[in-house]
Amino acid sequence: MLNPIPARPCNHYTLTCTAAVLLAGFLAALGGCAQERTMTKVLFITKSSGFQHSPIKRERPDELAFAEKLLVELGRSHGYEVTCTKDASLLNDPRFLDQFDVLAFYSSGDLTTVGKEDQAPAMTPQAKANMLRAIENGKGVIGFHSATDTFHSPVENKPVVRPADGGGADPFISMIGGEFTGHGSQQYATMKVVSHAFPGLEGLKDFGFVEEWYAHHFLAPDMHVILVQDTTTMKNEKGERERFYDRPPFPATCARMHGKGRVFYTSMGHREDVWTNPTFQKVAIAGLNWVAGRTQFVPTPNMEQVCPQGK
Protein backbone atom coordinates (compact mmCIF):
# COMPACT_ATOMS: atom_id res chain seq x y z
CA MET A 1 0.00 0.00 0.00
CA LEU A 2 1.22 3.52 -0.78
CA ASN A 3 2.10 5.86 2.01
CA PRO A 4 -0.70 8.45 2.10
CA ILE A 5 0.06 12.11 1.57
CA PRO A 6 -1.49 14.77 3.76
CA ALA A 7 -5.11 15.21 2.72
CA ARG A 8 -6.03 18.42 0.97
CA PRO A 9 -9.47 19.44 -0.23
CA CYS A 10 -10.39 19.03 -3.88
CA ASN A 11 -10.31 22.30 -5.76
CA HIS A 12 -11.56 23.35 -9.16
CA TYR A 13 -8.11 22.75 -10.70
CA THR A 14 -7.93 19.04 -9.82
CA LEU A 15 -10.70 16.60 -10.75
CA THR A 16 -10.88 12.80 -10.89
CA CYS A 17 -13.52 10.78 -12.72
CA THR A 18 -15.93 9.45 -10.09
CA ALA A 19 -16.73 6.36 -12.16
CA ALA A 20 -13.14 5.22 -11.83
CA VAL A 21 -13.24 5.86 -8.10
CA LEU A 22 -16.24 3.53 -7.74
CA LEU A 23 -14.05 0.64 -8.87
CA ALA A 24 -12.03 0.79 -5.65
CA GLY A 25 -12.77 -0.78 -2.29
CA PHE A 26 -11.87 2.33 -0.38
CA LEU A 27 -10.39 5.77 -0.95
CA ALA A 28 -6.77 6.62 -0.34
CA ALA A 29 -5.74 10.09 0.72
CA LEU A 30 -4.58 11.32 -2.67
CA GLY A 31 -5.51 14.98 -2.51
CA GLY A 32 -8.85 13.83 -1.15
CA CYS A 33 -9.79 12.88 -4.72
CA ALA A 34 -8.38 9.52 -5.77
CA GLN A 35 -8.42 5.88 -4.88
CA GLU A 36 -6.33 3.05 -3.54
CA ARG A 37 -4.14 1.75 -6.37
CA THR A 38 -6.22 -0.74 -8.36
CA MET A 39 -5.64 0.63 -11.87
CA THR A 40 -2.66 2.15 -13.64
CA LYS A 41 -2.71 5.75 -12.48
CA VAL A 42 -2.20 8.69 -14.82
CA LEU A 43 -1.85 12.35 -13.89
CA PHE A 44 -3.04 14.51 -16.80
CA ILE A 45 -1.40 17.93 -16.42
CA THR A 46 -3.25 20.60 -18.39
CA LYS A 47 -1.81 23.75 -16.82
CA SER A 48 -1.36 26.52 -19.38
CA SER A 49 1.21 29.11 -18.37
CA GLY A 50 1.27 29.98 -22.06
CA PHE A 51 -1.52 29.66 -24.63
CA GLN A 52 -4.48 27.60 -23.43
CA HIS A 53 -5.90 25.36 -26.15
CA SER A 54 -9.64 24.98 -26.43
CA PRO A 55 -9.74 21.19 -25.75
CA ILE A 56 -8.30 21.79 -22.27
CA LYS A 57 -10.23 24.96 -21.41
CA ARG A 58 -12.73 24.35 -18.62
CA GLU A 59 -15.99 26.19 -19.10
CA ARG A 60 -16.90 25.65 -15.45
CA PRO A 61 -14.58 25.24 -12.45
CA ASP A 62 -16.22 21.97 -11.42
CA GLU A 63 -16.28 20.39 -14.88
CA LEU A 64 -13.50 18.78 -16.88
CA ALA A 65 -12.46 20.17 -20.25
CA PHE A 66 -13.15 18.32 -23.50
CA ALA A 67 -9.80 16.53 -23.79
CA GLU A 68 -9.74 15.81 -20.06
CA LYS A 69 -13.12 14.10 -20.23
CA LEU A 70 -12.08 12.12 -23.27
CA LEU A 71 -8.80 10.89 -21.78
CA VAL A 72 -10.56 9.94 -18.54
CA GLU A 73 -13.15 7.89 -20.44
CA LEU A 74 -10.69 6.43 -22.95
CA GLY A 75 -8.27 5.61 -20.18
CA ARG A 76 -10.87 3.96 -17.98
CA SER A 77 -11.97 1.70 -20.83
CA HIS A 78 -8.37 0.46 -21.05
CA GLY A 79 -7.70 0.09 -17.33
CA TYR A 80 -6.32 3.52 -16.44
CA GLU A 81 -7.45 5.89 -13.73
CA VAL A 82 -6.84 9.42 -15.00
CA THR A 83 -6.66 12.36 -12.62
CA CYS A 84 -6.74 15.76 -14.34
CA THR A 85 -5.13 18.84 -12.88
CA LYS A 86 -4.21 22.38 -13.79
CA ASP A 87 -2.71 22.88 -10.33
CA ALA A 88 1.02 22.31 -10.82
CA SER A 89 1.66 23.21 -7.16
CA LEU A 90 0.48 19.71 -6.26
CA LEU A 91 3.79 18.48 -7.65
CA ASN A 92 5.64 20.47 -5.00
CA ASP A 93 5.02 17.51 -2.69
CA PRO A 94 7.00 14.54 -4.09
CA ARG A 95 4.62 12.18 -2.27
CA PHE A 96 1.85 13.38 -4.58
CA LEU A 97 3.96 12.61 -7.64
CA ASP A 98 4.76 9.17 -6.26
CA GLN A 99 1.10 8.16 -6.53
CA PHE A 100 1.18 8.07 -10.35
CA ASP A 101 2.63 5.62 -12.86
CA VAL A 102 2.36 7.96 -15.85
CA LEU A 103 2.44 11.73 -16.38
CA ALA A 104 0.45 13.04 -19.35
CA PHE A 105 1.06 16.59 -20.56
CA TYR A 106 -1.16 18.91 -22.57
CA SER A 107 0.50 21.98 -21.11
CA SER A 108 2.23 25.15 -22.27
CA GLY A 109 4.68 27.75 -21.06
CA ASP A 110 6.80 27.83 -17.93
CA LEU A 111 4.89 25.77 -15.38
CA THR A 112 6.81 27.46 -12.56
CA THR A 113 4.81 30.62 -13.34
CA VAL A 114 1.10 31.45 -13.17
CA GLY A 115 -0.38 31.91 -16.64
CA LYS A 116 -2.70 34.71 -17.70
CA GLU A 117 -5.39 32.37 -19.05
CA ASP A 118 -6.10 29.53 -16.62
CA GLN A 119 -4.28 31.26 -13.68
CA ALA A 120 -3.66 27.86 -12.09
CA PRO A 121 -1.05 27.57 -9.31
CA ALA A 122 2.53 26.96 -10.38
CA MET A 123 5.14 24.38 -9.43
CA THR A 124 8.50 25.32 -7.93
CA PRO A 125 11.80 24.89 -9.80
CA GLN A 126 12.66 22.16 -7.28
CA ALA A 127 9.41 20.35 -8.11
CA LYS A 128 10.32 20.49 -11.80
CA ALA A 129 13.72 18.96 -11.01
CA ASN A 130 12.10 16.27 -8.85
CA MET A 131 9.62 15.46 -11.62
CA LEU A 132 12.35 15.08 -14.25
CA ARG A 133 14.37 12.91 -11.87
CA ALA A 134 11.32 10.69 -11.32
CA ILE A 135 10.98 10.29 -15.09
CA GLU A 136 14.65 9.37 -15.41
CA ASN A 137 14.08 6.79 -12.69
CA GLY A 138 11.26 5.11 -14.60
CA LYS A 139 8.02 7.10 -14.53
CA GLY A 140 6.27 7.09 -17.91
CA VAL A 141 5.40 10.21 -19.92
CA ILE A 142 2.96 10.85 -22.75
CA GLY A 143 2.82 14.30 -24.32
CA PHE A 144 0.10 15.75 -26.52
CA HIS A 145 0.41 18.68 -28.94
CA SER A 146 1.64 21.63 -26.83
CA ALA A 147 3.71 19.50 -24.46
CA THR A 148 6.63 20.64 -26.64
CA ASP A 149 5.54 24.26 -26.07
CA THR A 150 6.34 23.81 -22.37
CA PHE A 151 9.52 25.12 -20.67
CA HIS A 152 11.28 26.72 -23.64
CA SER A 153 15.05 26.69 -23.91
CA PRO A 154 16.92 29.94 -23.09
CA VAL A 155 19.14 29.87 -26.18
CA GLU A 156 18.95 31.39 -29.65
CA ASN A 157 19.54 29.83 -33.06
CA LYS A 158 18.29 26.42 -31.99
CA PRO A 159 19.28 23.68 -34.45
CA VAL A 160 16.74 21.31 -35.95
CA VAL A 161 18.41 18.34 -34.24
CA ARG A 162 19.69 18.71 -30.69
CA PRO A 163 23.47 18.23 -30.46
CA ALA A 164 24.93 15.47 -28.35
CA ASP A 165 25.94 17.90 -25.60
CA GLY A 166 22.36 19.16 -25.24
CA GLY A 167 23.01 22.52 -26.88
CA GLY A 168 21.50 24.41 -23.96
CA ALA A 169 18.08 22.79 -24.28
CA ASP A 170 15.78 23.07 -21.28
CA PRO A 171 15.78 19.76 -19.35
CA PHE A 172 12.05 19.30 -20.00
CA ILE A 173 12.59 19.81 -23.73
CA SER A 174 15.43 17.27 -23.68
CA MET A 175 13.05 14.83 -22.01
CA ILE A 176 9.98 15.32 -24.24
CA GLY A 177 12.11 15.08 -27.40
CA GLY A 178 11.67 18.40 -29.20
CA GLU A 179 10.73 22.06 -28.91
CA PHE A 180 7.83 23.83 -30.61
CA THR A 181 9.05 26.35 -33.17
CA GLY A 182 5.75 27.46 -34.71
CA HIS A 183 2.82 26.45 -36.91
CA GLY A 184 1.04 27.64 -40.00
CA SER A 185 -2.66 27.71 -40.77
CA GLN A 186 -4.81 24.70 -39.98
CA GLN A 187 -4.80 22.48 -43.05
CA TYR A 188 -4.94 18.93 -44.30
CA ALA A 189 -1.74 16.91 -44.07
CA THR A 190 -0.71 13.29 -44.28
CA MET A 191 0.90 11.34 -41.45
CA LYS A 192 3.24 8.72 -42.86
CA VAL A 193 3.59 5.59 -40.73
CA VAL A 194 7.31 4.75 -40.64
CA SER A 195 7.42 2.33 -37.68
CA HIS A 196 5.20 -0.67 -38.31
CA ALA A 197 6.31 -2.63 -35.25
CA PHE A 198 5.29 -0.25 -32.47
CA PRO A 199 2.87 -2.19 -30.21
CA GLY A 200 -0.75 -1.36 -30.94
CA LEU A 201 0.03 0.35 -34.24
CA GLU A 202 1.24 -2.62 -36.27
CA GLY A 203 -1.56 -2.39 -38.84
CA LEU A 204 -1.80 1.39 -39.00
CA LYS A 205 -1.73 2.86 -42.50
CA ASP A 206 -0.83 6.38 -43.63
CA PHE A 207 -3.65 8.77 -42.75
CA GLY A 208 -4.50 12.45 -42.78
CA PHE A 209 -6.90 15.10 -41.57
CA VAL A 210 -7.11 18.82 -40.85
CA GLU A 211 -5.11 19.89 -37.82
CA GLU A 212 -2.90 22.65 -36.47
CA TRP A 213 0.39 20.98 -37.28
CA TYR A 214 3.32 21.82 -35.04
CA ALA A 215 6.84 22.26 -36.36
CA HIS A 216 9.79 21.53 -34.07
CA HIS A 217 13.49 22.08 -33.57
CA PHE A 218 15.88 20.70 -30.94
CA LEU A 219 14.72 17.22 -31.96
CA ALA A 220 16.21 14.46 -29.81
CA PRO A 221 18.71 12.53 -31.97
CA ASP A 222 17.86 9.29 -30.16
CA MET A 223 14.12 9.31 -30.87
CA HIS A 224 12.30 6.45 -32.54
CA VAL A 225 10.00 8.08 -35.10
CA ILE A 226 6.59 6.46 -35.57
CA LEU A 227 4.71 9.06 -37.62
CA VAL A 228 6.28 11.56 -39.99
CA GLN A 229 4.77 14.93 -40.92
CA ASP A 230 4.67 14.66 -44.71
CA THR A 231 5.36 18.26 -45.66
CA THR A 232 5.11 17.40 -49.35
CA THR A 233 1.32 17.13 -48.88
CA MET A 234 0.95 20.50 -47.16
CA LYS A 235 -0.54 23.50 -48.93
CA ASN A 236 -2.86 26.12 -47.50
CA GLU A 237 -6.09 27.37 -49.03
CA LYS A 238 -4.07 29.55 -51.40
CA GLY A 239 -2.13 26.53 -52.59
CA GLU A 240 1.02 27.74 -50.86
CA ARG A 241 3.59 25.91 -48.74
CA GLU A 242 3.86 27.94 -45.54
CA ARG A 243 7.27 28.70 -44.05
CA PHE A 244 6.99 26.34 -41.07
CA TYR A 245 6.41 23.46 -43.48
CA ASP A 246 8.94 24.48 -46.13
CA ARG A 247 11.31 21.80 -44.90
CA PRO A 248 11.84 18.07 -45.27
CA PRO A 249 9.29 15.73 -43.67
CA PHE A 250 9.89 15.72 -39.90
CA PRO A 251 8.95 13.65 -36.82
CA ALA A 252 5.38 14.09 -35.57
CA THR A 253 4.92 11.12 -33.22
CA CYS A 254 7.86 9.45 -31.55
CA ALA A 255 9.11 7.40 -28.62
CA ARG A 256 12.37 7.52 -26.69
CA MET A 257 13.95 6.49 -23.43
CA HIS A 258 14.83 9.16 -20.88
CA GLY A 259 17.02 7.23 -18.51
CA LYS A 260 14.71 4.44 -17.35
CA GLY A 261 11.58 6.44 -18.24
CA ARG A 262 9.58 5.79 -21.39
CA VAL A 263 8.52 8.96 -23.24
CA PHE A 264 5.94 9.13 -26.04
CA TYR A 265 4.94 12.34 -27.83
CA THR A 266 2.47 13.17 -30.58
CA SER A 267 2.04 16.62 -32.09
CA MET A 268 -1.65 15.93 -32.74
CA GLY A 269 -4.42 17.17 -30.46
CA HIS A 270 -5.11 20.84 -31.19
CA ARG A 271 -8.70 20.30 -32.31
CA GLU A 272 -11.62 18.64 -30.57
CA ASP A 273 -12.44 16.59 -33.68
CA VAL A 274 -8.91 15.20 -33.60
CA TRP A 275 -9.47 13.97 -30.03
CA THR A 276 -12.59 12.09 -31.18
CA ASN A 277 -10.85 10.66 -34.25
CA PRO A 278 -10.44 6.86 -33.87
CA THR A 279 -6.95 6.93 -35.39
CA PHE A 280 -5.76 9.57 -32.92
CA GLN A 281 -7.25 7.55 -30.07
CA LYS A 282 -5.50 4.44 -31.34
CA VAL A 283 -2.18 6.29 -31.35
CA ALA A 284 -2.84 7.70 -27.87
CA ILE A 285 -3.66 4.32 -26.32
CA ALA A 286 -0.68 2.66 -28.00
CA GLY A 287 1.56 5.33 -26.53
CA LEU A 288 -0.05 5.13 -23.11
CA ASN A 289 0.28 1.35 -23.00
CA TRP A 290 3.95 1.55 -23.86
CA VAL A 291 4.92 4.28 -21.39
CA ALA A 292 2.99 2.43 -18.67
CA GLY A 293 5.03 -0.71 -19.34
CA ARG A 294 2.11 -2.79 -20.57
CA THR A 295 3.77 -3.39 -23.92
CA GLN A 296 7.41 -3.95 -24.75
CA PHE A 297 9.33 -2.18 -27.49
CA VAL A 298 12.90 -0.95 -27.82
CA PRO A 299 12.76 2.56 -29.35
CA THR A 300 15.85 2.29 -31.54
CA PRO A 301 16.81 5.69 -33.02
CA ASN A 302 15.69 5.88 -36.65
CA MET A 303 15.32 9.55 -37.61
CA GLU A 304 18.28 9.46 -39.99
CA GLN A 305 16.71 6.53 -41.82
CA VAL A 306 13.04 7.58 -42.01
CA CYS A 307 13.17 11.41 -42.13
CA PRO A 308 16.71 12.82 -42.24
CA GLN A 309 16.79 16.47 -41.26
CA GLY A 310 20.15 17.51 -42.66
CA LYS A 311 22.15 20.30 -41.07
ABEGO torsion letter per residue (X at the ends): XBBBBBBBBBBAABBBBAAAAAABABBBBBGGABBBBABBBBBBBABBABBBBAAABBABAABBBAAAAAAAAAAAAAGBBBBBBABAAAAABAAAAAABABBBBBBBEBAABBBAAAGBBBBBAAAAAAAAAAAAAGBBBBBBGAAAABGBBABBGBBABBBAAGGGBBAAAAAAGEBBAEBBBBBBBBBBBABAABBGAAABBBBBBBBBBBBBBGBBAABBBABBBBAAABBBAAGBBBAAABBBBBBABBBBBBEABBBBBBABGABAAAAABAAAAAAAAAAAAAAAGABBBBBBBAAAAABBAEX
